[in-house]
Every structure is written in structure tokens, then in C-alpha cells.
Amino acid sequence: MIAVFAAAATLAAAPASVSDIKPIPVRPGVNVVPGFAPGGGAAQIVRAWRGNGNAHGYNVFLLLTSASEGRPLSVADVASGAPPPGQDIIRDDPFDGERVLGVVRFARAKVNGSKASLLIVAHLDDTPNGVLADHDKATVRIFRLVRDDSVGATSDAFQPVAVIHTDKTYCNAELALRDSLGIPLSQDFAGPNRTDGCFGGP
């Protein structure tokens, strides 16, 4: 069993207990995920590439869930911890494919012993006056998909449940996700090593 309590990380105060994390493969296009929406309905995860003519494009993700306000589909946003609205377009940051600043994963898991649908986002921290993507600690944020009746919020929303701040430094956020939560590396992982992802090794 892999839980958020990992030796390589320091957790925020009073986090939820997250265990039994099972990542959901998300391919380019529309991915139908049975039982992912609150209440057990199917959700759709849309993934598309946002190119910009050089090496720094990125993937964008949109989660579509149940009917809302008379419309057949609704968008789930990601709560920021501030008053709504949250962020409805989710993006990663692969940077140049070898150094990866940010990764996004969707998963099934248990939160405090109950089944949950998760969004997990890992980003390298920005060190002041540092070199981009060079030996930075990482922050991993875990969100749970729930019904949300707040004014100004989407009917389904990802609410934060835990934050992990790594003590180890990386050049690839995917490795921080693996070390913190046991999530396997992607098949197209292209880092120069599988320890910290930095050129020249740890």
C-alpha cells in the first residue's frame, strides 16, 4: 500500500490519508472513465496538445462530468483554496521533454478509507535566481473530485486534500511523483537518469 506518508517528503499540516492510488491512463483525445464522476457516473477526460512552435508546448486537460443547469455536460474545475471560480483548464509543463517542470495524473484511490477520484499535480518549485528545472524541490498536490454547491463554483470540482513538499531535489517532476506516491513513470519518460532526472546525475 502506498500512501502520502513517504519518507522523502514533508506533508502539510493535517493532510487527509490517501492510499491505494491507481493511476488512470489518459491518451490524447476523449477518454471515457466509468465511475469517475461523483455519484458513480462516467466522466470524460479530454487531453490535447497545445503547441507553440518550439520545444515548450504542453498538454491541456478538461474534465467533463454530469449534466448541469440544463446542459448535458459540465466542466469540473480545480479549487484553488480561494473563493470560486477555480481553474477549469488543467495543464502540465513538460518543458523540453528531458527536464520536466510539471506533470498531471488522474487516479482512483482511497481518501480516509473511502473510494475517491483524484487529480494529482506535481511541479518543481521555483528557486529564486536559480536555473530553470535544475535541482529543485517539488510540490505534489492531491485533489478529490466532489459535488460542489458553492455559488460561483462548477457542480463538480476537485477540492484539495493533501500537499507534499519533497526534501529531495529533482530536474523532473515525474520522478518526484514516483518517489512521493509510488506512481510509475510514464512509458515515454526521457530523463537522463531515473534518480533525479538531472544531467550529470545526482
C-alpha positions as CSV (number, residue, x, y, z in Angstrom):
1,M,0.0,0.0,0.0
2,I,1.4,3.4,-1.0
3,A,0.1,6.4,1.0
4,V,1.0,10.0,1.0
5,F,3.2,9.5,4.1
6,A,6.5,8.9,2.3
7,A,9.9,9.3,3.9
8,A,11.2,11.5,1.1
9,A,8.5,14.2,1.7
10,T,7.3,16.6,4.3
11,L,3.5,16.9,4.4
12,A,1.3,19.9,5.1
13,A,-0.5,20.1,8.4
14,A,-3.3,17.7,9.0
15,P,-3.5,16.1,5.5
16,A,-6.1,13.5,4.6
17,S,-4.9,9.9,4.4
18,V,-4.6,8.9,0.7
19,S,-3.9,5.3,-0.1
20,D,-4.3,2.6,-2.8
21,I,-3.5,5.0,-5.6
22,K,-4.2,3.6,-9.1
23,P,-3.4,5.9,-12.0
24,I,-5.8,6.1,-14.9
25,P,-4.2,6.1,-18.4
26,V,-5.2,9.3,-20.3
27,R,-4.4,9.3,-24.0
28,P,-4.7,12.2,-26.4
29,G,-8.4,12.8,-27.3
30,V,-11.5,11.9,-25.3
31,N,-11.1,9.3,-22.6
32,V,-14.3,7.9,-21.0
33,V,-13.7,6.9,-17.4
34,P,-16.6,4.8,-15.9
35,G,-17.4,5.6,-12.2
36,F,-15.1,8.6,-12.0
37,A,-17.7,11.3,-11.5
38,P,-19.3,12.0,-8.1
39,G,-22.1,9.6,-7.5
40,G,-20.5,6.9,-9.7
41,G,-21.3,8.2,-13.2
42,A,-18.9,8.2,-16.1
43,A,-16.7,11.2,-16.7
44,Q,-14.8,12.2,-19.8
45,I,-11.2,13.4,-19.7
46,V,-10.2,15.4,-22.7
47,R,-6.4,15.7,-23.4
48,A,-4.9,17.8,-26.2
49,W,-1.5,19.2,-27.1
50,R,-1.1,23.0,-27.1
51,G,1.9,23.6,-29.4
52,N,3.6,27.0,-29.7
53,G,6.2,26.4,-32.5
54,N,9.1,25.5,-30.3
55,A,10.1,22.9,-27.6
56,H,7.8,24.3,-24.9
57,G,4.3,23.1,-25.8
58,Y,2.2,21.3,-23.2
59,N,-0.8,19.1,-22.6
60,V,-4.1,20.6,-21.6
61,F,-6.8,18.6,-19.8
62,L,-10.5,19.2,-19.4
63,L,-12.8,17.0,-17.2
64,L,-16.4,16.7,-18.3
65,T,-19.0,15.3,-15.8
66,S,-22.7,15.1,-15.4
67,A,-25.5,17.5,-16.6
68,S,-25.6,20.9,-15.0
69,E,-28.0,23.9,-15.3
70,G,-29.9,22.2,-18.1
71,R,-26.8,21.3,-20.2
72,P,-25.9,17.7,-21.0
73,L,-22.3,18.1,-19.9
74,S,-20.4,20.2,-17.4
75,V,-16.8,21.1,-16.7
76,A,-15.2,20.3,-13.3
77,D,-12.8,22.9,-12.1
78,V,-9.9,22.7,-9.6
79,A,-10.4,24.7,-6.4
80,S,-7.6,27.0,-5.5
81,G,-8.4,27.3,-1.9
82,A,-9.7,30.8,-2.5
83,P,-13.3,31.7,-3.3
84,P,-14.6,30.4,-6.7
85,P,-14.2,30.3,-9.6
86,G,-11.3,27.8,-9.8
87,Q,-9.2,26.7,-12.7
88,D,-11.1,24.7,-15.3
89,I,-8.3,24.1,-17.8
90,I,-5.6,21.8,-16.3
91,R,-2.1,21.8,-17.9
92,D,1.2,20.1,-17.4
93,D,4.7,21.6,-18.1
94,P,7.0,19.1,-19.9
95,F,9.4,21.9,-20.8
96,D,11.8,20.2,-23.1
97,G,10.9,16.5,-22.5
98,E,14.1,15.7,-20.6
99,R,13.7,18.3,-17.9
100,V,10.0,18.2,-16.8
101,L,8.7,21.1,-14.7
102,G,5.1,19.8,-14.1
103,V,3.1,16.6,-14.5
104,V,-0.6,15.8,-14.2
105,R,-2.2,12.4,-13.3
106,F,-5.7,11.3,-12.7
107,A,-6.3,8.3,-10.4
108,R,-8.6,6.2,-8.3
109,A,-7.7,5.9,-4.6
110,K,-9.0,5.9,-1.1
111,V,-9.2,9.1,1.0
112,N,-9.6,8.4,4.7
113,G,-10.7,4.9,3.7
114,S,-13.4,5.9,1.2
115,K,-13.1,5.5,-2.6
116,A,-12.2,8.7,-4.4
117,S,-11.4,10.1,-7.8
118,L,-8.2,12.1,-7.8
119,L,-6.3,14.7,-9.7
120,I,-2.6,14.7,-8.8
121,V,-0.3,17.5,-9.9
122,A,3.4,17.8,-9.3
123,H,5.6,20.8,-10.0
124,L,9.2,21.7,-9.4
125,D,9.5,24.7,-7.1
126,D,10.9,27.9,-8.5
127,T,14.2,28.6,-6.7
128,P,14.8,32.4,-6.7
129,N,17.7,33.2,-9.1
130,G,18.0,29.5,-9.9
131,V,18.5,27.7,-13.2
132,L,15.1,26.6,-14.7
133,A,14.4,22.9,-14.0
134,D,17.8,22.4,-12.3
135,H,17.8,20.6,-8.9
136,D,14.6,22.0,-7.4
137,K,12.4,20.5,-4.6
138,A,8.9,19.6,-5.8
139,T,5.4,20.2,-4.5
140,V,2.8,17.5,-5.1
141,R,-0.9,18.5,-4.7
142,I,-3.7,15.9,-4.4
143,F,-7.3,16.9,-5.2
144,R,-10.5,14.9,-4.8
145,L,-13.5,15.2,-7.2
146,V,-16.7,16.0,-5.2
147,R,-20.0,17.7,-5.7
148,D,-19.8,21.4,-5.1
149,D,-22.9,23.6,-4.4
150,S,-20.9,26.7,-3.7
151,V,-22.1,29.9,-5.5
152,G,-19.9,30.5,-8.5
153,A,-18.4,27.0,-8.5
154,T,-18.9,24.2,-11.0
155,S,-21.3,21.5,-10.0
156,D,-18.4,19.0,-9.7
157,A,-15.0,20.2,-8.5
158,F,-11.6,19.0,-7.5
159,Q,-11.0,20.0,-3.9
160,P,-7.6,19.9,-2.2
161,V,-7.0,17.1,0.2
162,A,-3.2,16.9,0.7
163,V,0.1,18.6,-0.2
164,I,3.6,17.1,-0.2
165,H,6.8,19.1,-0.2
166,T,9.7,17.0,-1.1
167,D,13.1,17.2,0.7
168,K,14.9,15.8,-2.3
169,T,15.7,17.9,-5.4
170,Y,14.9,17.0,-9.0
171,C,15.1,18.1,-12.6
172,N,12.0,16.1,-13.5
173,A,8.7,16.4,-11.6
174,E,7.6,12.9,-12.7
175,L,10.3,11.4,-10.5
176,A,9.0,13.4,-7.5
177,L,5.6,11.9,-8.2
178,R,7.0,8.4,-8.3
179,D,9.1,8.9,-5.1
180,S,6.3,10.5,-3.1
181,L,3.3,8.4,-4.1
182,G,4.7,5.3,-5.9
183,I,3.2,6.3,-9.3
184,P,5.1,4.5,-12.1
185,L,7.0,6.5,-14.6
186,S,5.3,7.1,-18.0
187,Q,6.4,4.9,-20.9
188,D,7.8,7.9,-22.7
189,F,10.0,9.0,-19.8
190,A,13.0,10.6,-21.3
191,G,15.1,11.9,-18.4
192,P,18.9,11.4,-18.5
193,N,18.5,9.2,-15.4
194,R,15.8,7.8,-13.1
195,T,17.2,9.1,-9.8
196,D,16.6,12.8,-10.1
197,G,16.4,13.4,-13.8
198,C,19.3,15.8,-13.9
199,F,22.2,15.8,-16.4
200,G,25.3,14.6,-14.7
201,G,23.3,12.5,-12.1
202,P,22.5,13.3,-8.5
